[in-house]
Amino acid sequence: MGIVIFICLLTGPHTKWVKRFLPNTANRVIFVVIVTGMVAAWIVQGTELINHAKGGEQYFPFACAILCGGALYRFVHVWWVRPEKPAVL
């Protein structure tokens, strides 16, 4: 499931198969909650690594959190902030 979520984040909200995988608001809310949890876990993990001073590896979780958080923002922006208007015929 994690691989599917990661591929969704990489391809973006306009891809046909992402629209099929996340067709309605309930599925999208679950997706947003899961990705938000992953981002929060990476931030906590990075903070713990910084507290234990583990060389340069403490920045990897922060990089993952920033990349996935940015991709999640793109999804939320397209779905709820600026949704596409249906064409009027």
C-alpha positions as CSV (number, residue, x, y, z in Angstrom):
1,M,0.0,0.0,0.0
2,G,2.9,2.4,0.7
3,I,4.2,2.0,-2.8
4,V,0.8,2.9,-4.3
5,I,0.6,6.0,-2.1
6,F,4.2,7.0,-3.1
7,I,3.4,6.5,-6.8
8,C,0.2,8.5,-6.4
9,L,2.2,11.4,-4.8
10,L,4.7,11.3,-7.7
11,T,2.2,11.2,-10.5
12,G,-0.1,13.9,-9.3
13,P,-3.9,14.3,-8.9
14,H,-4.7,14.6,-12.6
15,T,-3.6,11.1,-13.7
16,K,-6.4,8.8,-14.8
17,W,-5.5,5.9,-12.6
18,V,-5.1,8.2,-9.5
19,K,-8.7,9.4,-10.2
20,R,-9.8,5.8,-10.4
21,F,-7.9,4.9,-7.2
22,L,-9.3,7.9,-5.3
23,P,-12.7,8.5,-6.9
24,N,-14.6,10.2,-4.1
25,T,-14.1,12.5,-1.1
26,A,-14.1,9.6,1.4
27,N,-11.2,7.9,-0.3
28,R,-9.3,11.2,-0.6
29,V,-9.8,12.0,3.1
30,I,-8.3,8.6,4.1
31,F,-5.4,9.2,1.7
32,V,-4.7,12.7,3.2
33,V,-4.9,11.3,6.7
34,I,-2.4,8.5,5.9
35,V,0.1,10.7,4.2
36,T,-0.2,13.3,7.0
37,G,0.6,10.6,9.5
38,M,3.6,9.5,7.4
39,V,4.9,13.1,7.3
40,A,4.4,13.5,11.0
41,A,6.2,10.2,11.7
42,W,9.2,11.3,9.5
43,I,9.4,14.6,11.4
44,V,9.4,12.8,14.8
45,Q,12.0,10.3,13.5
46,G,14.2,13.1,12.2
47,T,14.0,15.0,15.5
48,E,15.0,11.9,17.4
49,L,17.9,11.3,15.1
50,I,19.1,14.9,15.6
51,N,18.8,14.5,19.4
52,H,21.0,11.5,19.2
53,A,23.5,13.2,16.8
54,K,23.7,10.4,14.3
55,G,26.0,12.0,11.6
56,G,24.3,13.1,8.4
57,E,21.5,10.6,8.4
58,Q,19.1,12.8,10.4
59,Y,18.3,14.9,7.4
60,F,16.8,12.0,5.3
61,P,13.5,11.8,7.2
62,F,13.1,15.6,7.0
63,A,13.7,15.5,3.2
64,C,11.1,12.8,2.8
65,A,8.7,14.8,4.9
66,I,9.2,17.9,2.8
67,L,8.8,16.1,-0.5
68,C,5.7,14.2,0.5
69,G,4.3,17.2,2.3
70,G,4.7,19.3,-0.9
71,A,3.1,16.6,-3.0
72,L,0.2,16.3,-0.5
73,Y,-0.3,20.1,-0.7
74,R,-0.6,19.8,-4.5
75,F,-3.3,17.1,-4.0
76,V,-5.2,19.1,-1.4
77,H,-5.0,22.3,-3.5
78,V,-6.4,20.6,-6.6
79,W,-9.1,18.6,-4.8
80,W,-10.5,21.2,-2.3
81,V,-8.8,24.6,-2.5
82,R,-9.2,25.2,-6.2
83,P,-11.4,22.4,-7.6
84,E,-11.9,22.3,-11.4
85,K,-15.2,23.8,-12.5
86,P,-17.3,21.6,-14.7
87,A,-17.7,22.9,-18.3
88,V,-21.1,24.5,-18.9
89,L,-22.7,23.5,-22.2
